[in-house]
């Protein structure tokens, strides 16, 4: 409330809701019609005292000519363009409907009269109620409004047909099916309700013919081990376990050498696409052993079912051994392995140990004299071992047949042709996976690698990645037929978005490494939010990398990188080209890449990354010098008489509300009196902290959790990221928020929405 009271004579109260306005295709503001004019209520929070009657129509308005979105025509303008008279004129341009109309006018008893009639000079069907005959050029518009528009909700085929029950055209049902099937959003978000792909059992011909290997995440042990590698012989189901400290290729090679030196080399290694197994070092070791490697399809663990089953059994045994104290699980791993291998496998009708080694393992249980096996001759022992293996193969074949019967009975086998375009399921592990795209594509089928698996080339990080996928994770891609393509935007039918006010949407985010951010699939965040301008800090990459990621999203990117690789770097991505770009602000700090400025016709934006004072405040003097020069640079921007927007990581906790006491106990950095005075000096130039302008007393609103885990329930953090606007833009502030649920960096994104303002 202190900030609000200091500025109450200069700044209007924050808006409760954005004003209504319209914006032309050129993104210039239009004057309102009488029906959409601003309220004359004297208590309207958007109306400050002594304002002109129409500031938004003036060229001096701060938000005049901003790149606003979305841009739509007036609801009344569009609805008048698609009334009954225009439907009649559109029917006149359709040759099929025109011929029917001429026949009905010439002869009311013609064959067409059994199905059609003319009402108000428009052709309708003779149904109850009548259906209007839709011209071919208007059908895509109706399909869009009934399925893809804001009011339609991308619902299914039957519901779209019901929405179009008042309209008629030949093969309407087929048009609806084709349109819904070819909707990219529906294809990428909706999952099939039926499973595909039949079971093909993997059969080994002899021991150590096919060996499956997989890794299991385990609790961190006192010895430092946190992974378990499990090798399983697919013929005898004999499992061998090794604890691992890392998932590197070096340690995986050591485990592989230990296995080979104990049991000998094998013919084929079956595994997944783990990074340690796809590494060149691991493959070279297999090649030196004359062993082939085969990868299971992505995110389809049934292929390596032997190792998955062994991992499950051994994990259950270890859990019971440790009794919830898992600090010493590596010391119990061999005991769990022995227990599983010496227990009877009902698919083989014998235990794995006896089948592999030819004798029963001696334990305290069978060391009693009554239980000792009778002495047999060596020749009889070999014959018995051969008989055991022969019988086990027949038992295993029967088990495979039973498994295949139950697996296939509710599945459908799907065959794709080479070169066909498909969509591939994404493997998502995030908490908000229900709201993310489930499929990516279109991908291309390259070859068939098995009865139910294909080698697919999938779009991956602005490139392509070729991997094996099971048909369960593939579905057909349907391109949009040409006759169902939507016309240009100026001809679209009205929807709710037509009457929503245009906004200028901004986002600022300290990404702490742009490459690392997008490796975590955070591109979905920018796809889901159509920001007009994006401010980035700590990009730690070259300008070409920034352009590579944001150009496909429709942005022009401008960035500056530090001469020190992997350090600092700022960028701005915008949907409208600026008139001028300025990098840096002072020769003393030009090498650090902390500031970039973009000039537009009616405003200026700055992306900034301020220095950090250090935990021991050893860099506080340097930070103070930087702020003094930066404030002087900002003062020159304000001399241009254009509104200025500053967004970025200022590395300052402006008030006690902006830092958690526990964080303050670690270090006073970002909260010293010197840093706060430097921040106040910047604000005194005529700026507003947009978040505190709308949320002056909200506690625990932080943007940085670098010294504590992001998901800590206590929410121990600091608010270091800001979007500041000059005072003339205060009346346009609609919403300002922090998005702590968006992961990918140790900072959270901050957003701001500005709306056009109209006074009385």
Buried (B, 14 or more C-beta within 10 A) or exposed (E): EEBBEEBEEEBBBBBEEBBBBBBBEEBEBBEBEEEBEBEEEEEBEBBBEEBEEBBBBEEEBBBBBBBBBBBBBBBBEBEEBBEEEEBBEBBEEBEBBBEBBEBBEEEEEBEBBEEBBBEEBBBBBEEEEBBBBBBBEBBBBBBBBBBBBEEBEBBEBEBBBEBBEEBBBEEBEEBBBBBBBBBBEBBBBBEEEEEBBBBBBBEBEEBBBBBBBBBBEBEEBEEEBBBBBBBBBBBBBBBBBBBBBEBBBEBBBBBBEBBBEEBEBBBBBBBBEBEBBBBEEBBEBBEEBEBEBBBBBBBBEBBBBBBBBBBEBBBEBBEEBBEEEBEEBBBBBEEBBBBBBBEEBEBBBBBBBBBBBBEBEEEEEEEEEEEEEEEEEEEEEEEEBEEBBEBBBEBBEEBBEEBBEEBBEEBEEBEBEEEBBBBBBBEBEEEEEEEBBBBBBBBBBBEBBBEBBBBBBBBEEEEEEEBBBBBBBBBEBBEBBEEBEBEEEEBBBBBEBBBBBBBBBBBBBBBBBBEBBBEEBBBBBBEEBEBBBBBBBBBBBBBEBBBBBBEEBEBBBBBBBBEEEEEBBBBBBBBBEBEEBBBBBBEEBBEBBBBBBBBBEBBBBBBBBBBBBEEEBEBBEBBBBBBEBBBEBBEEBBEEEBBBBBBBBBBBBBBEBBBBEBBBEEBBBBBBEBBBEBBEEBBEBBBBBBBBBBBBEEEEBBBBBBBBEBEEEEBBBBBBBBBBBBBBBBBBBBBBBBBBEBBBBBBBBBBBBBBBBBBB
